[in-house]
Amino acid sequence: MLFNTLFQWLQGEYPQRIEWRRDHEGRSFSPERLWDEYCKVLELTRENFMESPTGWVDRHKIVALTQELIWHVQPVEFVFDDSIDEEERNDELARINTDFAFLFGIHFVCKMNEKHYPTQRFDNPANHFDTERFIYPILHTNEGKDFVREHKKYLMAVRRTPFPQFLIAQLWTVIEQWGLAYARAQKGWPMEK
């Protein structure tokens, strides 16, 4: 669901038309196909890098693995005319998929907190996670804008190197904690246990 929602959001944000890219065999990417590909990446990561292959995968690793997948398969593309050269086409493909990967990260972290944070952390489970207060410092402060810009630059740079899954997972842990610390400091944030 989230892949489809983010794809539709991207369609509304870009003046150029975007669509699911086709692979070298002519098969189109889709939310369902991305899920199938994610399951393969997850199993490889469990087998090769995790101490306990059957252990729990936290939301930050899920974001990192999904960002790696998006970066590897580049599932979204602009619809170009033939006047655009190959290098410019590749740069634009990288840019739109970097935006897609970042949006996935921020929205997934928010959705997980909306779903699980209140019942686990608040005295009153009717108090819901305030996504707007969480997202505000990330998207509207100078520090948050710096993070977004640098994270996207980093994702663009890893095109030529192996994807650092666990470093990216740690980065999402830090940004989540920063957003939560900022939100908790705001008047009216629900009391925690």
C-alpha positions as CSV (number, residue, x, y, z in Angstrom):
1,M,0.0,0.0,0.0
2,L,2.7,2.5,1.0
3,F,4.6,2.0,-2.3
4,N,1.5,2.8,-4.3
5,T,0.6,5.8,-2.1
6,L,4.2,7.2,-2.5
7,F,4.2,6.6,-6.2
8,Q,0.9,8.5,-6.6
9,W,2.3,11.4,-4.4
10,L,5.4,11.5,-6.7
11,Q,3.1,11.7,-9.7
12,G,1.5,14.8,-8.3
13,E,4.8,16.5,-7.3
14,Y,6.7,16.2,-10.7
15,P,5.6,18.1,-13.8
16,Q,7.1,15.3,-15.9
17,R,5.1,12.1,-16.2
18,I,6.4,9.2,-14.2
19,E,5.6,5.6,-14.4
20,W,6.8,2.2,-13.1
21,R,10.0,1.3,-15.0
22,R,10.3,-1.8,-17.0
23,D,13.3,-4.1,-16.5
24,H,15.6,-5.5,-19.2
25,E,13.1,-8.3,-19.8
26,G,10.2,-5.8,-20.3
27,R,8.5,-6.6,-17.0
28,S,7.0,-3.6,-15.2
29,F,7.7,-2.9,-11.6
30,S,4.8,-2.6,-9.2
31,P,4.2,-2.5,-5.4
32,E,3.6,-6.2,-5.5
33,R,6.8,-6.9,-7.4
34,L,8.8,-4.6,-5.0
35,W,7.4,-6.6,-2.1
36,D,8.5,-9.9,-3.7
37,E,12.0,-8.4,-4.3
38,Y,12.1,-7.0,-0.7
39,C,11.5,-10.5,0.7
40,K,14.5,-11.9,-1.3
41,V,16.8,-9.1,-0.1
42,L,15.6,-9.7,3.5
43,E,16.3,-13.4,3.3
44,L,19.8,-12.8,1.9
45,T,20.5,-10.3,4.7
46,R,19.2,-12.6,7.4
47,E,21.3,-15.5,6.1
48,N,24.5,-13.5,5.5
49,F,24.6,-10.7,8.0
50,M,22.4,-11.2,11.0
51,E,23.5,-13.1,14.1
52,S,20.1,-14.7,14.4
53,P,18.6,-15.4,10.9
54,T,15.1,-15.9,12.4
55,G,15.4,-12.7,14.6
56,W,13.2,-9.7,14.6
57,V,14.0,-7.0,11.9
58,D,13.3,-3.5,13.3
59,R,11.7,-0.7,11.4
60,H,15.1,1.0,10.8
61,K,16.5,-2.1,9.0
62,I,13.3,-2.4,7.0
63,V,13.8,1.2,5.8
64,A,17.5,0.5,5.0
65,L,16.7,-2.7,3.1
66,T,13.9,-1.1,1.2
67,Q,16.0,1.9,0.3
68,E,18.7,-0.5,-0.9
69,L,16.1,-2.3,-3.0
70,I,14.7,0.9,-4.5
71,W,18.2,2.1,-5.2
72,H,19.2,-1.3,-6.8
73,V,16.2,-1.8,-9.1
74,Q,15.3,1.9,-9.8
75,P,11.6,1.1,-10.1
76,V,10.3,4.5,-11.0
77,E,11.2,6.6,-14.1
78,F,10.2,9.7,-15.9
79,V,8.7,9.4,-19.3
80,F,11.2,11.1,-21.6
81,D,11.2,12.0,-25.2
82,D,14.1,10.9,-27.4
83,S,15.9,14.2,-27.2
84,I,17.3,13.5,-23.8
85,D,20.8,11.9,-23.8
86,E,21.6,8.8,-21.8
87,E,23.6,10.5,-19.1
88,E,20.9,13.0,-18.3
89,R,18.3,10.2,-18.4
90,N,20.4,8.2,-15.8
91,D,20.8,11.2,-13.6
92,E,17.0,11.9,-13.6
93,L,16.3,8.2,-13.0
94,A,18.6,8.3,-10.0
95,R,17.0,11.5,-8.7
96,I,13.4,10.3,-8.8
97,N,14.3,7.0,-7.2
98,T,16.4,8.8,-4.5
99,D,13.3,10.8,-3.7
100,F,11.2,7.7,-3.7
101,A,13.6,5.9,-1.3
102,F,13.7,8.9,1.1
103,L,9.9,9.3,1.1
104,F,9.6,5.6,1.9
105,G,11.9,6.0,4.8
106,I,10.2,8.9,6.4
107,H,6.7,7.7,5.8
108,F,7.4,4.1,7.0
109,V,9.0,5.4,10.3
110,C,5.9,7.7,10.8
111,K,3.4,4.9,10.1
112,M,5.2,2.5,12.4
113,N,5.1,5.1,15.2
114,E,1.5,5.9,14.5
115,K,0.6,2.3,14.8
116,H,2.8,1.1,17.7
117,Y,4.0,4.1,19.7
118,P,0.8,5.0,21.6
119,T,0.0,1.6,23.0
120,Q,3.5,0.9,24.0
121,R,4.6,4.3,25.4
122,F,1.7,6.5,26.4
123,D,-0.2,6.4,29.6
124,N,-3.4,6.9,27.6
125,P,-3.5,4.8,24.4
126,A,-6.1,7.1,23.0
127,N,-3.3,9.7,22.6
128,H,-2.1,9.2,19.1
129,F,1.4,9.7,17.7
130,D,1.6,13.2,16.4
131,T,3.1,12.8,12.9
132,E,3.0,16.5,12.1
133,R,5.1,17.3,15.2
134,F,7.5,14.5,14.4
135,I,7.9,15.5,10.8
136,Y,8.2,19.2,11.4
137,P,11.8,19.3,12.5
138,I,12.9,17.0,9.7
139,L,11.2,18.9,6.9
140,H,11.0,22.5,8.2
141,T,14.1,23.3,10.3
142,N,17.6,24.0,8.9
143,E,19.0,20.9,10.6
144,G,16.2,18.8,9.2
145,K,16.6,20.2,5.7
146,D,20.4,19.6,5.9
147,F,19.7,16.0,6.9
148,V,17.3,15.5,4.0
149,R,19.7,17.0,1.5
150,E,22.7,15.1,2.8
151,H,20.8,11.8,3.0
152,K,19.7,12.2,-0.6
153,K,23.3,13.1,-1.7
154,Y,24.5,10.0,0.2
155,L,22.0,7.8,-1.5
156,M,23.1,9.2,-4.9
157,A,26.7,8.5,-4.1
158,V,26.3,4.9,-3.2
159,R,25.5,4.1,-6.8
160,R,29.2,3.2,-7.2
161,T,29.7,1.3,-3.9
162,P,28.0,-1.5,-1.9
163,F,24.9,-0.3,-0.1
164,P,25.7,0.1,3.6
165,Q,22.5,-1.4,5.1
166,F,23.4,-1.3,8.7
167,L,24.8,2.3,8.6
168,I,21.6,3.5,6.9
169,A,19.6,1.7,9.6
170,Q,21.5,3.5,12.3
171,L,21.0,6.8,10.5
172,W,17.2,6.2,10.6
173,T,17.4,5.3,14.3
174,V,19.1,8.6,15.0
175,I,16.8,10.7,12.9
176,E,13.8,9.1,14.5
177,Q,15.1,9.8,18.0
178,W,15.9,13.4,17.0
179,G,12.3,13.9,15.7
180,L,10.9,12.3,18.8
181,A,13.0,14.5,21.1
182,Y,11.9,17.6,19.3
183,A,8.2,16.5,19.4
184,R,8.4,15.7,23.1
185,A,9.7,19.2,23.8
186,Q,6.6,20.8,22.2
187,K,3.7,21.8,24.4
188,G,0.8,19.4,24.4
189,W,2.8,16.2,23.5
190,P,1.1,13.3,25.3
191,M,2.6,12.2,28.6
192,E,4.7,9.0,28.4
193,K,4.9,6.2,30.9
